[in-house]
């Protein structure tokens, strides 16, 4: 699906250096808000942005202040899974 936005040129130049850069900036904003709101999973946002690695996506999200809620039990479970690979 294509979406078209009309943004005043002076504001567009503040957001990105070029029209193609503005397209990417808008796409990233949609992905970030989708993940923040819970409407998109990180996998769906990766697909939207064309990011191949989940580690790269994790870095992208962290760089933009998006962190996943994790309980101590979640962290313990993840640690157990990671440790099971070394056994």
MDTraj code that builds the backbone (N, CA, C; nanometers):
import mdtraj as md
import numpy as np

residues = "UNK UNK UNK UNK UNK UNK UNK UNK UNK UNK UNK UNK UNK UNK UNK UNK UNK UNK UNK UNK UNK UNK UNK UNK UNK UNK UNK UNK UNK UNK UNK UNK UNK UNK UNK UNK UNK UNK UNK UNK UNK UNK UNK UNK UNK UNK UNK UNK UNK UNK UNK UNK UNK UNK UNK UNK UNK UNK UNK UNK UNK UNK UNK UNK UNK UNK UNK UNK UNK UNK UNK UNK UNK UNK UNK UNK UNK UNK UNK UNK UNK UNK UNK UNK UNK UNK UNK".split()
xyz = np.array([
    [0.0845, -0.1171, 0.0000],
    [0.0000, 0.0000, 0.0000],
    [0.0892, 0.1236, 0.0000],
    [0.0508, 0.2190, -0.0770],
    [0.1230, 0.3454, -0.0779],
    [0.0415, 0.4491, -0.0029],
    [0.1118, 0.5306, 0.0746],
    [0.0499, 0.6387, 0.1494],
    [0.1197, 0.7672, 0.1085],
    [0.0416, 0.8698, 0.0850],
    [0.0991, 0.9963, 0.0427],
    [0.0713, 1.1008, 0.1502],
    [0.1754, 1.1757, 0.1880],
    [0.1630, 1.2800, 0.2891],
    [0.2000, 1.4139, 0.2287],
    [0.1317, 1.5158, 0.2714],
    [0.1707, 1.6511, 0.2313],
    [0.2288, 1.7198, 0.3530],
    [0.3560, 1.7570, 0.3407],
    [0.4276, 1.8214, 0.4496],
    [0.4885, 1.9499, 0.3943],
    [0.4709, 2.0605, 0.4644],
    [0.5329, 2.1847, 0.4177],
    [0.6837, 2.1661, 0.3992],
    [0.7367, 2.2224, 0.2935],
    [0.8763, 2.1994, 0.2572],
    [0.9732, 2.2383, 0.3678],
    [0.9469, 2.3503, 0.4364],
    [1.0385, 2.3927, 0.5424],
    [1.0433, 2.2909, 0.6568],
    [0.9311, 2.2292, 0.6865],
    [0.9271, 2.1274, 0.7914],
    [0.9917, 1.9984, 0.7410],
    [0.9651, 1.9636, 0.6172],
    [1.0251, 1.8430, 0.5584],
    [1.1774, 1.8517, 0.5633],
    [1.2334, 1.9684, 0.5370],
    [1.3788, 1.9857, 0.5392],
    [1.4353, 1.9726, 0.6800],
    [1.3553, 2.0013, 0.7806],
    [1.3992, 1.9826, 0.9188],
    [1.4054, 1.8333, 0.9550],
    [1.3180, 1.7558, 0.8946],
    [1.3078, 1.6137, 0.9259],
    [1.4096, 1.5280, 0.8507],
    [1.4447, 1.5687, 0.7292],
    [1.5378, 1.4890, 0.6482],
    [1.6028, 1.5777, 0.5430],
    [1.7193, 1.5328, 0.4960],
    [1.7953, 1.6099, 0.3980],
    [1.7430, 1.5972, 0.2558],
    [1.6673, 1.4914, 0.2287],
    [1.6196, 1.4679, 0.0925],
    [1.4811, 1.4055, 0.0965],
    [1.4089, 1.4112, -0.0162],
    [1.2769, 1.3476, -0.0193],
    [1.2820, 1.1978, 0.0118],
    [1.3835, 1.1281, -0.0380],
    [1.3924, 0.9846, -0.0079],
    [1.4236, 0.9631, 0.1397],
    [1.5008, 1.0534, 0.1978],
    [1.5301, 1.0459, 0.3410],
    [1.4053, 1.0692, 0.4241],
    [1.3191, 1.1565, 0.3763],
    [1.1943, 1.1838, 0.4471],
    [1.1028, 1.0624, 0.4436],
    [1.1022, 0.9919, 0.3313],
    [1.0227, 0.8698, 0.3207],
    [1.0695, 0.7689, 0.4253],
    [1.1995, 0.7511, 0.4377],
    [1.2548, 0.6570, 0.5359],
    [1.2234, 0.7035, 0.6778],
    [1.2367, 0.8323, 0.7035],
    [1.2078, 0.8874, 0.8363],
    [1.0627, 0.8604, 0.8747],
    [0.9708, 0.8816, 0.7816],
    [0.8292, 0.8571, 0.8084],
    [0.8031, 0.7089, 0.8324],
    [0.8656, 0.6224, 0.7536],
    [0.8488, 0.4784, 0.7688],
    [0.9007, 0.4321, 0.9049],
    [1.0155, 0.4848, 0.9456],
    [1.0707, 0.4501, 1.0764],
    [0.9786, 0.4963, 1.1886],
    [0.9203, 0.6153, 1.1730],
    [0.8286, 0.6663, 1.2755],
    [0.7057, 0.5765, 1.2887],
    [0.6546, 0.5288, 1.1768],
    [0.5396, 0.4375, 1.1794],
    [0.5775, 0.3074, 1.2502],
    [0.6935, 0.2531, 1.2164],
    [0.7387, 0.1277, 1.2779],
    [0.7597, 0.1452, 1.4285],
    [0.8255, 0.2533, 1.4677],
    [0.8508, 0.2780, 1.6095],
    [0.7215, 0.2935, 1.6879],
    [0.6299, 0.3697, 1.6363],
    [0.5022, 0.3876, 1.7065],
    [0.4225, 0.2581, 1.7089],
    [0.4316, 0.1819, 1.6027],
    [0.3631, 0.0531, 1.5995],
    [0.4129, -0.0403, 1.7087],
    [0.5450, -0.0446, 1.7275],
    [0.6022, -0.1298, 1.8321],
    [0.5695, -0.0729, 1.9701],
    [0.5861, 0.0593, 1.9870],
    [0.5567, 0.1227, 2.1170],
    [0.4126, 0.0959, 2.1610],
    [0.3207, 0.1048, 2.0677],
    [0.1781, 0.0903, 2.1004],
    [0.1355, -0.0560, 2.1117],
    [0.2216, -0.1460, 2.0667],
    [0.1874, -0.2874, 2.0705],
    [0.1074, -0.3326, 1.9493],
    [0.0881, -0.2445, 1.8520],
    [0.0138, -0.2814, 1.7312],
    [0.0999, -0.3620, 1.6346],
    [0.2331, -0.3466, 1.6459],
    [0.3255, -0.4241, 1.5635],
    [0.4213, -0.5001, 1.6545],
    [0.4548, -0.6206, 1.6137],
    [0.5619, -0.6930, 1.6821],
    [0.6944, -0.6414, 1.6276],
    [0.8023, -0.6757, 1.6951],
    [0.9315, -0.6331, 1.6421],
    [0.9589, -0.6991, 1.5077],
    [0.9095, -0.8230, 1.4884],
    [0.9254, -0.8897, 1.3588],
    [0.8520, -0.8132, 1.2483],
    [0.7297, -0.7699, 1.2757],
    [0.6536, -0.6950, 1.1751],
    [0.7217, -0.5629, 1.1434],
    [0.7757, -0.4964, 1.2449],
    [0.8463, -0.3702, 1.2225],
    [0.9743, -0.3944, 1.1422],
    [1.0435, -0.5051, 1.1707],
    [1.1624, -0.5413, 1.0920],
    [1.1268, -0.5590, 0.9458],
    [1.0171, -0.6289, 0.9217],
    [0.9712, -0.6521, 0.7844],
    [0.9396, -0.5192, 0.7152],
    [0.8711, -0.4315, 0.7866],
    [0.8344, -0.3007, 0.7329],
    [0.9585, -0.2204, 0.6943],
    [1.0621, -0.2290, 0.7772],
    [1.1828, -0.1492, 0.7543],
    [1.2887, -0.2201, 0.6708],
    [1.2671, -0.3501, 0.6444],
    [1.3651, -0.4250, 0.5671],
    [1.4919, -0.4545, 0.6441],
    [1.4791, -0.4685, 0.7750],
    [1.5940, -0.5004, 0.8596],
    [1.6015, -0.6522, 0.8730],
    [1.7135, -0.7099, 0.8331],
    [1.7257, -0.8557, 0.8278],
    [1.7517, -0.9197, 0.9638],
    [1.8293, -0.8547, 1.0467],
    [1.8733, -0.9146, 1.1728],
    [1.7894, -0.8650, 1.2903],
    [1.7519, -0.9579, 1.3770],
    [1.6773, -0.9151, 1.4959],
    [1.7668, -0.8359, 1.5896],
    [1.8990, -0.8601, 1.5840],
    [1.9929, -0.7845, 1.6660],
    [2.0033, -0.6405, 1.6170],
    [2.0023, -0.6230, 1.4869],
    [2.0030, -0.4882, 1.4292],
    [1.8743, -0.4154, 1.4674],
    [1.7622, -0.4880, 1.4643],
    [1.6337, -0.4284, 1.5026],
    [1.6342, -0.3896, 1.6490],
    [1.6910, -0.4749, 1.7333],
    [1.6995, -0.4447, 1.8759],
    [1.7788, -0.3157, 1.8967],
    [1.8901, -0.3024, 1.8261],
    [1.9705, -0.1804, 1.8355],
    [1.8949, -0.0583, 1.7867],
    [1.8205, -0.0752, 1.6767],
    [1.7402, 0.0346, 1.6226],
    [1.6371, 0.0802, 1.7254],
    [1.5669, -0.0153, 1.7855],
    [1.4652, 0.0184, 1.8845],
    [1.5270, 0.0865, 2.0065],
    [1.6364, 0.0320, 2.0559],
    [1.7022, 0.0910, 2.1726],
    [1.7514, 0.2321, 2.1427],
    [1.8051, 0.2523, 2.0220],
    [1.8542, 0.3852, 1.9831],
    [1.7420, 0.4881, 1.9811],
    [1.6182, 0.4403, 1.9661],
    [1.5030, 0.5299, 1.9620],
    [1.4196, 0.5226, 2.0900],
    [1.4785, 0.4659, 2.1949],
    [1.4131, 0.4655, 2.3256],
    [1.2973, 0.3691, 2.3407],
    [1.2953, 0.2644, 2.2582],
    [1.1893, 0.1643, 2.2681],
    [1.2490, 0.0390, 2.3310],
    [1.2008, 0.0071, 2.4502],
    [1.2508, -0.1080, 2.5244],
    [1.1342, -0.2012, 2.5539],
    [1.1616, -0.3313, 2.5550],
    [1.0577, -0.4287, 2.5840],
    [1.0476, -0.4487, 2.7338],
    [0.9260, -0.4598, 2.7818],
    [0.9025, -0.4893, 2.9221],
    [0.9419, -0.6342, 2.9469],
    [1.0306, -0.6544, 3.0414],
    [1.0708, -0.7901, 3.0772],
    [1.0699, -0.8032, 3.2286],
    [1.0119, -0.9112, 3.2742],
    [1.0126, -0.9395, 3.4169],
    [1.1395, -1.0179, 3.4501],
    [1.1663, -1.0310, 3.5776],
    [1.2802, -1.1109, 3.6207],
    [1.2633, -1.2550, 3.5754],
    [1.1398, -1.3057, 3.5770],
    [1.1133, -1.4423, 3.5291],
    [1.1449, -1.4570, 3.3806],
    [1.1121, -1.3536, 3.3000],
    [1.1449, -1.3564, 3.1570],
    [1.2961, -1.3660, 3.1363],
    [1.3689, -1.2871, 3.2125],
    [1.5150, -1.2858, 3.1997],
    [1.5735, -1.4199, 3.2429],
    [1.5210, -1.4757, 3.3509],
    [1.5686, -1.6071, 3.3961],
    [1.5424, -1.7142, 3.2903],
    [1.4221, -1.7113, 3.2315],
    [1.3878, -1.8097, 3.1277],
    [1.4794, -1.7947, 3.0071],
    [1.5053, -1.6710, 2.9648],
    [1.5965, -1.6480, 2.8524],
    [1.7364, -1.6984, 2.8851],
    [1.7798, -1.6773, 3.0087],
    [1.9126, -1.7234, 3.0507],
    [1.9210, -1.8749, 3.0474],
    [1.8162, -1.9409, 3.0923],
    [1.8141, -2.0876, 3.0906],
    [1.8227, -2.1412, 2.9472],
    [1.7508, -2.0787, 2.8575],
    [1.7558, -2.1222, 2.7169],
    [1.8964, -2.1013, 2.6617],
    [1.9559, -1.9867, 2.6891],
    [2.0903, -1.9597, 2.6398],
    [2.1911, -2.0591, 2.6977],
    [2.1782, -2.0876, 2.8263],
    [2.2705, -2.1825, 2.8906],
    [2.2532, -2.3244, 2.8372],
    [2.1326, -2.3594, 2.7981],
    [2.1076, -2.4939, 2.7467],
    [2.1854, -2.5209, 2.6179],
    [2.2173, -2.4173, 2.5427],
    [2.2937, -2.4356, 2.4193],
    [2.4400, -2.4683, 2.4472],
    [2.4885, -2.4290, 2.5639],
    [2.6299, -2.4556, 2.5950],
    [2.6499, -2.5892, 2.6647],
    [2.5426, -2.6575, 2.6923],
    [2.5528, -2.7877, 2.7619],
    [2.5667, -2.9017, 2.6650],
])
top = md.Topology()
chain = top.add_chain()
for i, resn in enumerate(residues, 1):
    res = top.add_residue(resn, chain, resSeq=i)
    for name in ("N", "CA", "C"):
        top.add_atom(name, md.element.get_by_symbol(name[0]), res)
traj = md.Trajectory(xyz[None], top)
